[in-house]
Amino acid sequence: MTKFAFHVELKSKPGKEKEVEAFLKQGAVMAKAEAGAVSWYGLTEEGEPGVYRIFDTFNDEVGRDAHLKGELAKALMAKAEELFSEAPKIHRLHVVAEK
């Protein structure tokens, strides 16, 4: 069972939605290269234009910490000021149940 996760809240700047979605698609490709990442999702919120989420899971704290220090996280932070109206909100989660 995966035990660790991140939930990241993102709000695009007006007119930057297509660029955010392109970044999320590239993020999925980058996440595949990370041995510690079990799953990675780039999401948009229904009924909330410009609101995006990232949800990813890890088997252990080592994988989660490596992800936070990895290339994808660096790319996200490098693009944050250009793409987002506010800083990404990163939530560290513990998975208590899964299907």
C-alpha positions in Angstrom: 0.0 0.0 0.0 1.2 3.5 -0.8 1.6 5.4 2.4 2.7 8.9 1.5 1.3 11.5 -0.9 1.4 15.1 -2.0 -1.6 17.3 -2.9 -0.6 20.5 -4.7 -3.0 23.4 -5.3 -2.3 25.6 -8.3 -4.2 28.7 -9.6 -3.2 29.8 -13.1 -2.8 33.4 -14.1 -5.6 34.5 -16.5 -4.7 33.4 -20.0 -2.1 30.9 -18.8 -4.4 27.9 -18.6 -3.1 26.2 -21.8 0.5 26.6 -20.6 -0.4 25.1 -17.2 -2.0 22.1 -18.9 1.0 21.7 -21.1 3.3 21.8 -18.0 1.2 19.2 -16.3 1.4 16.9 -19.3 5.1 17.3 -19.3 5.1 16.7 -15.5 3.5 13.3 -16.0 6.3 12.3 -18.4 8.9 13.6 -15.9 7.2 11.7 -13.0 7.5 8.4 -14.9 11.3 8.7 -14.7 11.2 8.9 -10.9 11.7 5.5 -9.3 9.9 6.5 -6.1 6.8 7.9 -7.6 4.0 5.3 -7.6 1.3 7.5 -9.2 1.1 11.1 -10.4 -2.0 13.0 -11.6 -2.4 16.5 -13.0 -6.0 17.5 -12.5 -8.3 20.4 -13.3 -11.2 21.2 -11.0 -14.7 21.1 -12.6 -16.5 24.3 -12.6 -13.4 26.2 -11.5 -11.5 27.6 -14.5 -7.8 28.0 -13.8 -7.8 25.8 -10.7 -5.4 22.8 -11.0 -4.2 20.1 -8.7 -1.4 17.6 -8.6 -1.8 14.4 -6.6 1.0 11.9 -6.3 1.7 8.9 -4.2 4.8 7.1 -2.8 5.6 3.9 -1.0 8.0 5.5 1.4 9.2 8.8 2.8 12.5 8.5 0.9 10.7 8.5 -2.5 8.5 11.4 -1.4 11.4 13.5 -0.3 13.4 12.6 -3.4 10.4 13.8 -5.5 10.3 17.1 -3.6 14.0 17.7 -4.4 13.8 16.3 -8.0 13.7 17.8 -11.4 9.9 18.1 -11.6 9.6 20.0 -8.4 12.4 22.3 -9.5 10.6 22.9 -12.8 7.4 23.7 -11.0 9.0 26.3 -8.8 10.9 27.8 -11.8 7.6 28.3 -13.6 5.5 29.3 -10.6 5.8 33.1 -11.0 5.2 33.0 -14.7 2.2 30.6 -14.7 0.4 31.0 -11.3 -1.4 33.8 -9.6 -0.2 32.6 -6.2 2.5 30.3 -5.0 1.8 26.5 -5.3 0.4 25.2 -2.0 2.0 21.8 -1.3 0.3 19.5 1.3 2.2 16.5 2.6 -0.3 13.7 3.2 -0.3 10.2 4.8 -2.5 7.6 3.1 -4.7 5.8 5.6 -6.7 3.7 3.2 -6.7 2.7 -0.5 -8.5 0.5 -2.9 
